[in-house]
């Protein structure tokens, strides 16, 4: 909490982004989702968000997919859909940097709904 209070919003967003990724890697999906949501709340008051070339959207998608897999709540599925459209925009801007992220998210979504092609 002290770190959050003592830093500017950009630094706090970075803390949330990287902490969320680490939480996801260690299968702490609820913590990761909470950090993404805190970042989203903080970004509502910022004039410009930290997009990190689609990395934040990509990991947000993976985190929300993990939550959707472990929960029956529609909320997570809706969030994944919003993030997928964001990753598609990044893929159009920088295909070589984002196409693989989009394909992985689409494959994870298909796996979630039971498509195995």
BASE-767702 format. One record per residue: x, y, z of N, C-alpha, C, CB in turn; residue in one letter; residue number from 1. Coordinates in nm, 4 decimals, always signed. Glycine has a CB too. Layout:
N
+----------+----------+----------+----------+----------+----------+----------+----------+----------+----------+----------+----------+---------+-----+
|      n.x |      n.y |      n.z |     ca.x |     ca.y |     ca.z |      c.x |      c.y |      c.z |     cb.x |     cb.y |     cb.z | residuo | num |
+----------+----------+----------+----------+----------+----------+----------+----------+----------+----------+----------+----------+---------+-----+
|        X |        Y |        Z |        X |        Y |        Z |        X |        Y |        Z |        X |        Y |        Z |       A | NUM |
...
+----------+----------+----------+----------+----------+----------+----------+----------+----------+----------+----------+----------+---------+-----+
END
This chain:
117
+----------+----------+----------+----------+----------+----------+----------+----------+----------+----------+----------+----------+---------+-----+
|      n.x |      n.y |      n.z |     ca.x |     ca.y |     ca.z |      c.x |      c.y |      c.z |     cb.x |     cb.y |     cb.z | residuo | num |
+----------+----------+----------+----------+----------+----------+----------+----------+----------+----------+----------+----------+---------+-----+
|  +0.0829 |  -0.1188 |  +0.0000 |  +0.0000 |  +0.0000 |  +0.0000 |  +0.0872 |  +0.1250 |  +0.0000 |  -0.0942 |  -0.0001 |  +0.1207 |       X |   1 |
|  +0.1946 |  +0.1229 |  +0.0759 |  +0.2856 |  +0.2372 |  +0.0834 |  +0.3447 |  +0.2697 |  -0.0533 |  +0.3978 |  +0.2094 |  +0.1836 |       X |   2 |
|  +0.3817 |  +0.1678 |  -0.1287 |  +0.4384 |  +0.1885 |  -0.2622 |  +0.3365 |  +0.2572 |  -0.3524 |  +0.4832 |  +0.0541 |  -0.3242 |       X |   3 |
|  +0.2111 |  +0.2159 |  -0.3440 |  +0.1049 |  +0.2744 |  -0.4254 |  +0.0846 |  +0.4207 |  -0.3898 |  -0.0260 |  +0.1969 |  -0.4073 |       X |   4 |
|  +0.0847 |  +0.4518 |  -0.2627 |  +0.0614 |  +0.5887 |  -0.2171 |  +0.1784 |  +0.6822 |  -0.2492 |  +0.0355 |  +0.5893 |  -0.0678 |       X |   5 |
|  +0.3008 |  +0.6283 |  -0.2525 |  +0.4197 |  +0.7116 |  -0.2691 |  +0.4622 |  +0.7325 |  -0.4141 |  +0.5327 |  +0.6514 |  -0.1940 |       X |   6 |
|  +0.3898 |  +0.6783 |  -0.5112 |  +0.4311 |  +0.6896 |  -0.6504 |  +0.3236 |  +0.7528 |  -0.7359 |  +0.4672 |  +0.5542 |  -0.7054 |       X |   7 |
|  +0.3665 |  +0.8017 |  -0.8528 |  +0.2695 |  +0.8614 |  -0.9442 |  +0.1898 |  +0.7511 |  -1.0150 |  +0.3407 |  +0.9526 |  -1.0478 |       X |   8 |
|  +0.0757 |  +0.7844 |  -1.0743 |  -0.0123 |  +0.6830 |  -1.1344 |  +0.0542 |  +0.5969 |  -1.2414 |  -0.1311 |  +0.7501 |  -1.1942 |       X |   9 |
|  +0.1470 |  +0.6521 |  -1.3173 |  +0.2142 |  +0.5734 |  -1.4217 |  +0.2970 |  +0.4618 |  -1.3593 |  +0.3042 |  +0.6638 |  -1.5090 |       X |  10 |
|  +0.3693 |  +0.4938 |  -1.2543 |  +0.4507 |  +0.3938 |  -1.1853 |  +0.3610 |  +0.2894 |  -1.1201 |  +0.5415 |  +0.4604 |  -1.0796 |       X |  11 |
|  +0.2522 |  +0.3328 |  -1.0600 |  +0.1595 |  +0.2394 |  -0.9958 |  +0.0992 |  +0.1455 |  -1.0999 |  +0.0477 |  +0.3160 |  -0.9211 |       X |  12 |
|  +0.0643 |  +0.1984 |  -1.2178 |  +0.0125 |  +0.1132 |  -1.3257 |  +0.1151 |  +0.0072 |  -1.3637 |  -0.0245 |  +0.1980 |  -1.4494 |       X |  13 |
|  +0.2406 |  +0.0480 |  -1.3759 |  +0.3460 |  -0.0490 |  -1.4076 |  +0.3577 |  -0.1557 |  -1.2993 |  +0.4805 |  +0.0222 |  -1.4252 |       X |  14 |
|  +0.3466 |  -0.1150 |  -1.1754 |  +0.3514 |  -0.2112 |  -1.0645 |  +0.2367 |  -0.3107 |  -1.0778 |  +0.3444 |  -0.1382 |  -0.9273 |       X |  15 |
|  +0.1167 |  -0.2613 |  -1.1068 |  +0.0014 |  -0.3500 |  -1.1245 |  +0.0203 |  -0.4428 |  -1.2439 |  -0.1265 |  -0.2680 |  -1.1422 |       X |  16 |
|  +0.0728 |  -0.3907 |  -1.3548 |  +0.0933 |  -0.4727 |  -1.4751 |  +0.1888 |  -0.5872 |  -1.4446 |  +0.1482 |  -0.3868 |  -1.5919 |       X |  17 |
|  +0.3069 |  -0.5547 |  -1.3953 |  +0.4085 |  -0.6574 |  -1.3752 |  +0.3747 |  -0.7506 |  -1.2588 |  +0.5432 |  -0.5925 |  -1.3512 |       X |  18 |
|  +0.3117 |  -0.6994 |  -1.1563 |  +0.2680 |  -0.7854 |  -1.0452 |  +0.1593 |  -0.8813 |  -1.0929 |  +0.2159 |  -0.6999 |  -0.9263 |       X |  19 |
|  +0.0710 |  -0.8335 |  -1.1784 |  -0.0339 |  -0.9194 |  -1.2339 |  +0.0227 |  -1.0316 |  -1.3187 |  -0.1302 |  -0.8373 |  -1.3167 |       X |  20 |
|  +0.1235 |  -0.9994 |  -1.3988 |  +0.1884 |  -1.1018 |  -1.4816 |  +0.2546 |  -1.2067 |  -1.3931 |  +0.2929 |  -1.0378 |  -1.5764 |       X |  21 |
|  +0.3246 |  -1.1628 |  -1.2909 |  +0.3897 |  -1.2572 |  -1.1999 |  +0.2868 |  -1.3434 |  -1.1280 |  +0.4763 |  -1.1824 |  -1.0978 |       X |  22 |
|  +0.1781 |  -1.2834 |  -1.0839 |  +0.0722 |  -1.3605 |  -1.0180 |  +0.0141 |  -1.4637 |  -1.1135 |  -0.0391 |  -1.2672 |  -0.9665 |       X |  23 |
|  -0.0045 |  -1.4263 |  -1.2398 |  -0.0560 |  -1.5210 |  -1.3397 |  +0.0411 |  -1.6376 |  -1.3586 |  -0.0803 |  -1.4496 |  -1.4748 |       X |  24 |
|  +0.1691 |  -1.6078 |  -1.3719 |  +0.2698 |  -1.7122 |  -1.3929 |  +0.2679 |  -1.8139 |  -1.2792 |  +0.4096 |  -1.6500 |  -1.4055 |       X |  25 |
|  +0.2439 |  -1.7657 |  -1.1565 |  +0.2416 |  -1.8553 |  -1.0408 |  +0.1010 |  -1.9046 |  -1.0063 |  +0.3010 |  -1.7852 |  -0.9211 |       X |  26 |
|  +0.0105 |  -1.8961 |  -1.1040 |  -0.1276 |  -1.9489 |  -1.0910 |  -0.2062 |  -1.8834 |  -0.9789 |  -0.1242 |  -2.0987 |  -1.0673 |       X |  27 |
|  -0.1761 |  -1.7603 |  -0.9474 |  -0.2521 |  -1.6840 |  -0.8476 |  -0.3519 |  -1.5967 |  -0.9238 |  -0.1567 |  -1.5960 |  -0.7555 |       X |  28 |
|  -0.4477 |  -1.6638 |  -0.9897 |  -0.5368 |  -1.5968 |  -1.0841 |  -0.6259 |  -1.4909 |  -1.0202 |  -0.6225 |  -1.6982 |  -1.1522 |       X |  29 |
|  -0.6746 |  -1.5164 |  -0.9003 |  -0.7602 |  -1.4172 |  -0.8349 |  -0.6811 |  -1.2901 |  -0.8037 |  -0.8212 |  -1.4752 |  -0.7056 |       X |  30 |
|  -0.5591 |  -1.3054 |  -0.7566 |  -0.4737 |  -1.1897 |  -0.7309 |  -0.4430 |  -1.1164 |  -0.8613 |  -0.3427 |  -1.2331 |  -0.6616 |       X |  31 |
|  -0.4092 |  -1.1916 |  -0.9654 |  -0.3784 |  -1.1311 |  -1.0950 |  -0.4983 |  -1.0524 |  -1.1479 |  -0.3370 |  -1.2394 |  -1.1965 |       X |  32 |
|  -0.6179 |  -1.1098 |  -1.1380 |  -0.7386 |  -1.0414 |  -1.1851 |  -0.7654 |  -0.9148 |  -1.1036 |  -0.8600 |  -1.1357 |  -1.1775 |       X |  33 |
|  -0.7439 |  -0.9229 |  -0.9734 |  -0.7638 |  -0.8052 |  -0.8882 |  -0.6665 |  -0.6934 |  -0.9266 |  -0.7459 |  -0.8426 |  -0.7395 |       X |  34 |
|  -0.5432 |  -0.7292 |  -0.9591 |  -0.4439 |  -0.6292 |  -0.9991 |  -0.4801 |  -0.5661 |  -1.1332 |  -0.3044 |  -0.6925 |  -1.0069 |       X |  35 |
|  -0.5294 |  -0.6463 |  -1.2273 |  -0.5724 |  -0.5913 |  -1.3565 |  -0.6894 |  -0.4954 |  -1.3355 |  -0.6124 |  -0.7053 |  -1.4547 |       X |  36 |
|  -0.7825 |  -0.5349 |  -1.2514 |  -0.8978 |  -0.4483 |  -1.2264 |  -0.8569 |  -0.3190 |  -1.1559 |  -1.0021 |  -0.5223 |  -1.1428 |       X |  37 |
|  -0.7615 |  -0.3269 |  -1.0632 |  -0.7112 |  -0.2058 |  -0.9980 |  -0.6447 |  -0.1138 |  -1.1003 |  -0.6115 |  -0.2420 |  -0.8857 |       X |  38 |
|  -0.5701 |  -0.1741 |  -1.1935 |  -0.5068 |  -0.0937 |  -1.2980 |  -0.6117 |  -0.0264 |  -1.3848 |  -0.4144 |  -0.1803 |  -1.3844 |       X |  39 |
|  -0.7151 |  -0.1003 |  -1.4218 |  -0.8232 |  -0.0427 |  -1.5029 |  -0.8898 |  +0.0738 |  -1.4302 |  -0.9279 |  -0.1502 |  -1.5372 |       X |  40 |
|  -0.9134 |  +0.0597 |  -1.3010 |  -0.9735 |  +0.1680 |  -1.2230 |  -0.8827 |  +0.2912 |  -1.2199 |  -1.0027 |  +0.1206 |  -1.0798 |       X |  41 |
|  -0.7543 |  +0.2682 |  -1.1993 |  -0.6590 |  +0.3783 |  -1.1956 |  -0.6510 |  +0.4479 |  -1.3314 |  -0.5206 |  +0.3277 |  -1.1535 |       X |  42 |
|  -0.6553 |  +0.3694 |  -1.4384 |  -0.6441 |  +0.4257 |  -1.5733 |  -0.7644 |  +0.5123 |  -1.6117 |  -0.6281 |  +0.3139 |  -1.6744 |       X |  43 |
|  -0.8771 |  +0.4911 |  -1.5478 |  -0.9953 |  +0.5741 |  -1.5767 |  -0.9690 |  +0.7213 |  -1.5467 |  -1.1160 |  +0.5254 |  -1.4952 |       X |  44 |
|  -0.8789 |  +0.7491 |  -1.4534 |  -0.8467 |  +0.8858 |  -1.4140 |  -0.7207 |  +0.9400 |  -1.4798 |  -0.8315 |  +0.8929 |  -1.2658 |       X |  45 |
|  -0.6623 |  +0.8623 |  -1.5709 |  -0.5397 |  +0.9049 |  -1.6375 |  -0.5723 |  +0.9566 |  -1.7773 |  -0.4378 |  +0.7887 |  -1.6447 |       X |  46 |
|  -0.4968 |  +1.0533 |  -1.8230 |  -0.5192 |  +1.1070 |  -1.9575 |  -0.4654 |  +1.0122 |  -2.0648 |  -0.4531 |  +1.2449 |  -1.9715 |       X |  47 |
|  -0.3672 |  +0.9316 |  -2.0285 |  -0.3084 |  +0.8372 |  -2.1237 |  -0.2723 |  +0.7102 |  -2.0490 |  -0.1831 |  +0.8979 |  -2.1944 |       X |  48 |
|  -0.3054 |  +0.5952 |  -2.1077 |  -0.2792 |  +0.4680 |  -2.0397 |  -0.1494 |  +0.4051 |  -2.0887 |  -0.3957 |  +0.3709 |  -2.0612 |       X |  49 |
|  -0.0996 |  +0.3125 |  -2.0110 |  +0.0215 |  +0.2397 |  -2.0440 |  -0.0170 |  +0.1140 |  -2.1225 |  +0.1020 |  +0.2036 |  -1.9153 |       X |  50 |
|  -0.0061 |  +0.1163 |  -2.2526 |  -0.0500 |  +0.0036 |  -2.3339 |  +0.0578 |  -0.1026 |  -2.3525 |  -0.0951 |  +0.0529 |  -2.4680 |       X |  51 |
|  +0.1818 |  -0.0650 |  -2.3425 |  +0.2953 |  -0.1583 |  -2.3549 |  +0.2853 |  -0.2462 |  -2.4800 |  +0.3035 |  -0.2472 |  -2.2308 |       X |  52 |
|  +0.2473 |  -0.1859 |  -2.5915 |  +0.2405 |  -0.2549 |  -2.7215 |  +0.1528 |  -0.3800 |  -2.7179 |  +0.3802 |  -0.2931 |  -2.7669 |       X |  53 |
|  +0.0478 |  -0.3767 |  -2.6442 |  -0.0459 |  -0.4884 |  -2.6406 |  -0.0181 |  -0.5913 |  -2.5324 |  -0.0460 |  -0.5560 |  -2.7713 |       X |  54 |
|  +0.0922 |  -0.5791 |  -2.4632 |  +0.1273 |  -0.6775 |  -2.3598 |  +0.0247 |  -0.6758 |  -2.2462 |  +0.2688 |  -0.6494 |  -2.3040 |       X |  55 |
|  -0.0185 |  -0.5566 |  -2.2056 |  -0.1155 |  -0.5490 |  -2.0958 |  -0.2474 |  -0.6144 |  -2.1358 |  -0.1394 |  -0.4023 |  -2.0548 |       X |  56 |
|  -0.2903 |  -0.5916 |  -2.2594 |  -0.4153 |  -0.6533 |  -2.3061 |  -0.3989 |  -0.8050 |  -2.3158 |  -0.4572 |  -0.5949 |  -2.4438 |       X |  57 |
|  -0.2865 |  -0.8502 |  -2.3680 |  -0.2619 |  -0.9934 |  -2.3832 |  -0.2656 |  -1.0659 |  -2.2490 |  -0.1274 |  -1.0166 |  -2.4509 |       X |  58 |
|  -0.1893 |  -1.0170 |  -2.1529 |  -0.1886 |  -1.0825 |  -2.0224 |  -0.3216 |  -1.0654 |  -1.9502 |  -0.0756 |  -1.0275 |  -1.9366 |       X |  59 |
|  -0.3866 |  -0.9511 |  -1.9690 |  -0.5210 |  -0.9351 |  -1.9127 |  -0.6147 |  -1.0408 |  -1.9669 |  -0.5764 |  -0.7958 |  -1.9430 |       X |  60 |
|  -0.6046 |  -1.0685 |  -2.0968 |  -0.6868 |  -1.1730 |  -2.1581 |  -0.6582 |  -1.3101 |  -2.0997 |  -0.6643 |  -1.1759 |  -2.3076 |       X |  61 |
|  -0.5301 |  -1.3426 |  -2.0838 |  -0.4940 |  -1.4722 |  -2.0244 |  -0.5448 |  -1.4837 |  -1.8810 |  -0.3418 |  -1.4919 |  -2.0273 |       X |  62 |
|  -0.5328 |  -1.3754 |  -1.8073 |  -0.5777 |  -1.3755 |  -1.6675 |  -0.7292 |  -1.3933 |  -1.6604 |  -0.5358 |  -1.2443 |  -1.5965 |       X |  63 |
|  -0.8028 |  -1.3179 |  -1.7417 |  -0.9487 |  -1.3295 |  -1.7396 |  -0.9952 |  -1.4648 |  -1.7922 |  -1.0118 |  -1.2177 |  -1.8218 |       X |  64 |
|  -0.9217 |  -1.5224 |  -1.8881 |  -0.9548 |  -1.6575 |  -1.9344 |  -0.9359 |  -1.7593 |  -1.8221 |  -0.8680 |  -1.6958 |  -2.0558 |       X |  65 |
|  -0.8290 |  -1.7447 |  -1.7463 |  -0.8057 |  -1.8346 |  -1.6326 |  -0.9182 |  -1.8212 |  -1.5306 |  -0.6694 |  -1.8047 |  -1.5662 |       X |  66 |
|  -0.9619 |  -1.6984 |  -1.5063 |  -1.0726 |  -1.6766 |  -1.4126 |  -1.2022 |  -1.7348 |  -1.4684 |  -1.0900 |  -1.5260 |  -1.3832 |       X |  67 |
|  -1.2257 |  -1.7194 |  -1.5979 |  -1.3459 |  -1.7748 |  -1.6604 |  -1.3453 |  -1.9267 |  -1.6511 |  -1.3561 |  -1.7303 |  -1.8076 |       X |  68 |
|  -1.2275 |  -1.9853 |  -1.6640 |  -1.2158 |  -2.1312 |  -1.6553 |  -1.2477 |  -2.1819 |  -1.5152 |  -1.0754 |  -2.1755 |  -1.6955 |       X |  69 |
|  -1.2117 |  -2.1042 |  -1.4145 |  -1.2325 |  -2.1443 |  -1.2751 |  -1.3633 |  -2.0947 |  -1.2164 |  -1.1195 |  -2.0947 |  -1.1911 |       X |  70 |
|  -1.4450 |  -2.0274 |  -1.2963 |  -1.5670 |  -1.9673 |  -1.2447 |  -1.6780 |  -1.9807 |  -1.3483 |  -1.5441 |  -1.8189 |  -1.2077 |       X |  71 |
|  -1.7991 |  -1.9766 |  -1.3018 |  -1.9118 |  -1.9813 |  -1.3949 |  -1.9684 |  -1.8415 |  -1.4210 |  -2.0217 |  -2.0731 |  -1.3403 |       X |  72 |
|  -1.9038 |  -1.7397 |  -1.3669 |  -1.9528 |  -1.6033 |  -1.3813 |  -1.9325 |  -1.5534 |  -1.5239 |  -1.8826 |  -1.5104 |  -1.2820 |       X |  73 |
|  -2.0366 |  -1.4947 |  -1.5800 |  -2.0320 |  -1.4401 |  -1.7151 |  -1.9395 |  -1.3196 |  -1.7240 |  -2.1714 |  -1.4017 |  -1.7609 |       X |  74 |
|  -1.9189 |  -1.2524 |  -1.6123 |  -1.8364 |  -1.1313 |  -1.6086 |  -1.6999 |  -1.1532 |  -1.6733 |  -1.8182 |  -1.0848 |  -1.4647 |       X |  75 |
|  -1.6356 |  -1.2648 |  -1.6440 |  -1.5009 |  -1.2912 |  -1.6952 |  -1.5030 |  -1.3121 |  -1.8454 |  -1.4400 |  -1.4133 |  -1.6263 |       X |  76 |
|  -1.6028 |  -1.3825 |  -1.8949 |  -1.6154 |  -1.4062 |  -2.0387 |  -1.6341 |  -1.2743 |  -2.1124 |  -1.7332 |  -1.5012 |  -2.0683 |       X |  77 |
|  -1.7128 |  -1.1870 |  -2.0561 |  -1.7349 |  -1.0548 |  -2.1154 |  -1.6047 |  -0.9745 |  -2.1199 |  -1.8421 |  -0.9777 |  -2.0361 |       X |  78 |
|  -1.5276 |  -0.9811 |  -2.0138 |  -1.3999 |  -0.9090 |  -2.0085 |  -1.3017 |  -0.9643 |  -2.1117 |  -1.3389 |  -0.9180 |  -1.8673 |       X |  79 |
|  -1.3028 |  -1.0964 |  -2.1298 |  -1.2157 |  -1.1581 |  -2.2301 |  -1.2531 |  -1.1072 |  -2.3689 |  -1.2255 |  -1.3131 |  -2.2244 |       X |  80 |
|  -1.3810 |  -1.0975 |  -2.3961 |  -1.4281 |  -1.0490 |  -2.5257 |  -1.3793 |  -0.9067 |  -2.5522 |  -1.5812 |  -1.0543 |  -2.5323 |       X |  81 |
|  -1.3876 |  -0.8207 |  -2.4517 |  -1.3400 |  -0.6825 |  -2.4660 |  -1.1896 |  -0.6778 |  -2.4922 |  -1.3736 |  -0.6011 |  -2.3401 |       X |  82 |
|  -1.1158 |  -0.7594 |  -2.4216 |  -0.9706 |  -0.7609 |  -2.4382 |  -0.9323 |  -0.8184 |  -2.5735 |  -0.9045 |  -0.8416 |  -2.3260 |       X |  83 |
|  -1.0056 |  -0.9187 |  -2.6197 |  -0.9762 |  -0.9780 |  -2.7502 |  -0.9877 |  -0.8727 |  -2.8602 |  -1.0714 |  -1.0963 |  -2.7788 |       X |  84 |
|  -1.0886 |  -0.7880 |  -2.8522 |  -1.1017 |  -0.6828 |  -2.9537 |  -0.9855 |  -0.5843 |  -2.9452 |  -1.2354 |  -0.6082 |  -2.9373 |       X |  85 |
|  -0.9356 |  -0.5593 |  -2.8260 |  -0.8198 |  -0.4717 |  -2.8087 |  -0.6944 |  -0.5342 |  -2.8700 |  -0.7968 |  -0.4421 |  -2.6594 |       X |  86 |
|  -0.6742 |  -0.6634 |  -2.8475 |  -0.5581 |  -0.7325 |  -2.9032 |  -0.5675 |  -0.7352 |  -3.0562 |  -0.5478 |  -0.8768 |  -2.8465 |       X |  87 |
|  -0.6887 |  -0.7475 |  -3.1092 |  -0.7065 |  -0.7434 |  -3.2555 |  -0.6630 |  -0.6089 |  -3.3119 |  -0.8535 |  -0.7709 |  -3.2931 |       X |  88 |
|  -0.6899 |  -0.5008 |  -3.2408 |  -0.6460 |  -0.3683 |  -3.2852 |  -0.4937 |  -0.3598 |  -3.2858 |  -0.7050 |  -0.2584 |  -3.1946 |       X |  89 |
|  -0.4307 |  -0.4135 |  -3.1817 |  -0.2847 |  -0.4131 |  -3.1779 |  -0.2265 |  -0.4987 |  -3.2897 |  -0.2348 |  -0.4631 |  -3.0422 |       X |  90 |
|  -0.2930 |  -0.6077 |  -3.3220 |  -0.2467 |  -0.6958 |  -3.4290 |  -0.2514 |  -0.6236 |  -3.5629 |  -0.3317 |  -0.8239 |  -3.4345 |       X |  91 |
|  -0.3505 |  -0.5401 |  -3.5836 |  -0.3601 |  -0.4633 |  -3.7075 |  -0.2504 |  -0.3579 |  -3.7169 |  -0.4969 |  -0.3969 |  -3.7179 |       X |  92 |
|  -0.2114 |  -0.3025 |  -3.6041 |  -0.1078 |  -0.1995 |  -3.6012 |  +0.0315 |  -0.2606 |  -3.6181 |  -0.1151 |  -0.1204 |  -3.4699 |       X |  93 |
|  +0.0564 |  -0.3696 |  -3.5470 |  +0.1886 |  -0.4331 |  -3.5502 |  +0.1755 |  -0.5836 |  -3.5570 |  +0.2710 |  -0.3933 |  -3.4275 |       X |  94 |
|  +0.1534 |  -0.6342 |  -3.6779 |  +0.1272 |  -0.7773 |  -3.6956 |  +0.2411 |  -0.8646 |  -3.6425 |  +0.1042 |  -0.8077 |  -3.8426 |       X |  95 |
|  +0.3644 |  -0.8289 |  -3.6727 |  +0.4765 |  -0.9142 |  -3.6323 |  +0.4925 |  -0.9226 |  -3.4808 |  +0.6048 |  -0.8630 |  -3.6938 |       X |  96 |
|  +0.4476 |  -0.8214 |  -3.4087 |  +0.4588 |  -0.8220 |  -3.2628 |  +0.3358 |  -0.8762 |  -3.1923 |  +0.4859 |  -0.6839 |  -3.2141 |       X |  97 |
|  +0.2232 |  -0.8840 |  -3.2615 |  +0.0989 |  -0.9154 |  -3.1915 |  +0.0173 |  -1.0301 |  -3.2486 |  +0.0152 |  -0.7966 |  -3.1890 |       X |  98 |
|  +0.0492 |  -1.0760 |  -3.3688 |  -0.0305 |  -1.1829 |  -3.4283 |  -0.0286 |  -1.3092 |  -3.3422 |  +0.0205 |  -1.2146 |  -3.5684 |       X |  99 |
|  +0.0876 |  -1.3467 |  -3.2917 |  +0.0979 |  -1.4671 |  -3.2088 |  +0.0172 |  -1.4535 |  -3.0797 |  +0.2446 |  -1.4960 |  -3.1758 |       X | 100 |
|  +0.0109 |  -1.3326 |  -3.0246 |  -0.0680 |  -1.3103 |  -2.9032 |  -0.2163 |  -1.3306 |  -2.9327 |  -0.0431 |  -1.1683 |  -2.8469 |       X | 101 |
|  -0.2596 |  -1.2759 |  -3.0453 |  -0.3996 |  -1.2910 |  -3.0848 |  -0.4334 |  -1.4375 |  -3.1093 |  -0.4292 |  -1.2083 |  -3.2104 |       X | 102 |
|  -0.3473 |  -1.5078 |  -3.1818 |  -0.3723 |  -1.6495 |  -3.2106 |  -0.3770 |  -1.7330 |  -3.0836 |  -0.2651 |  -1.7040 |  -3.3041 |       X | 103 |
|  -0.2898 |  -1.7038 |  -2.9892 |  -0.2908 |  -1.7778 |  -2.8630 |  -0.4188 |  -1.7516 |  -2.7844 |  -0.1690 |  -1.7404 |  -2.7783 |       X | 104 |
|  -0.4610 |  -1.6263 |  -2.7765 |  -0.5857 |  -1.5954 |  -2.7054 |  -0.7052 |  -1.6623 |  -2.7738 |  -0.6072 |  -1.4425 |  -2.6983 |       X | 105 |
|  -0.7085 |  -1.6584 |  -2.9065 |  -0.8186 |  -1.7237 |  -2.9787 |  -0.8188 |  -1.8744 |  -2.9547 |  -0.8086 |  -1.6949 |  -3.1293 |       X | 106 |
|  -0.7001 |  -1.9356 |  -2.9521 |  -0.6906 |  -2.0793 |  -2.9251 |  -0.7372 |  -2.1118 |  -2.7831 |  -0.5464 |  -2.1283 |  -2.9457 |       X | 107 |
|  -0.6996 |  -2.0286 |  -2.6877 |  -0.7421 |  -2.0491 |  -2.5491 |  -0.8943 |  -2.0353 |  -2.5357 |  -0.6711 |  -1.9486 |  -2.4561 |       X | 108 |
|  -0.9508 |  -1.9405 |  -2.6075 |  -1.0968 |  -1.9227 |  -2.6042 |  -1.1652 |  -2.0439 |  -2.6641 |  -1.1388 |  -1.7948 |  -2.6803 |       X | 109 |
|  -1.1140 |  -2.0911 |  -2.7770 |  -1.1741 |  -2.2094 |  -2.8400 |  -1.1626 |  -2.3318 |  -2.7493 |  -1.1069 |  -2.2379 |  -2.9756 |       X | 110 |
|  -1.0507 |  -2.3446 |  -2.6826 |  -1.0331 |  -2.4549 |  -2.5885 |  -1.1334 |  -2.4449 |  -2.4747 |  -0.8903 |  -2.4564 |  -2.5332 |       X | 111 |
|  -1.1563 |  -2.3251 |  -2.4290 |  -1.2516 |  -2.3008 |  -2.3191 |  -1.3928 |  -2.3417 |  -2.3560 |  -1.2504 |  -2.1539 |  -2.2795 |       X | 112 |
|  -1.4317 |  -2.3161 |  -2.4834 |  -1.5698 |  -2.3501 |  -2.5248 |  -1.5783 |  -2.4901 |  -2.5853 |  -1.6219 |  -2.2471 |  -2.6265 |       X | 113 |
|  -1.4668 |  -2.5614 |  -2.5890 |  -1.4700 |  -2.7003 |  -2.6302 |  -1.4395 |  -2.7272 |  -2.7759 |  -1.5997 |  -2.7545 |  -2.6000 |       X | 114 |
|  -1.3960 |  -2.6286 |  -2.8515 |  -1.3553 |  -2.6514 |  -2.9903 |  -1.2116 |  -2.7010 |  -2.9917 |  -1.3700 |  -2.5217 |  -3.0757 |       X | 115 |
|  -1.1868 |  -2.8087 |  -3.0642 |  -1.0531 |  -2.8663 |  -3.0646 |  -0.9953 |  -2.8795 |  -3.2042 |  -1.0552 |  -3.0006 |  -2.9985 |       X | 116 |
|  -1.0201 |  -2.7843 |  -3.2926 |  -0.9661 |  -2.7969 |  -3.4285 |  -0.8352 |  -2.7302 |  -3.4476 |  -1.0605 |  -2.7426 |  -3.5261 |       X | 117 |
+----------+----------+----------+----------+----------+----------+----------+----------+----------+----------+----------+----------+---------+-----+
END
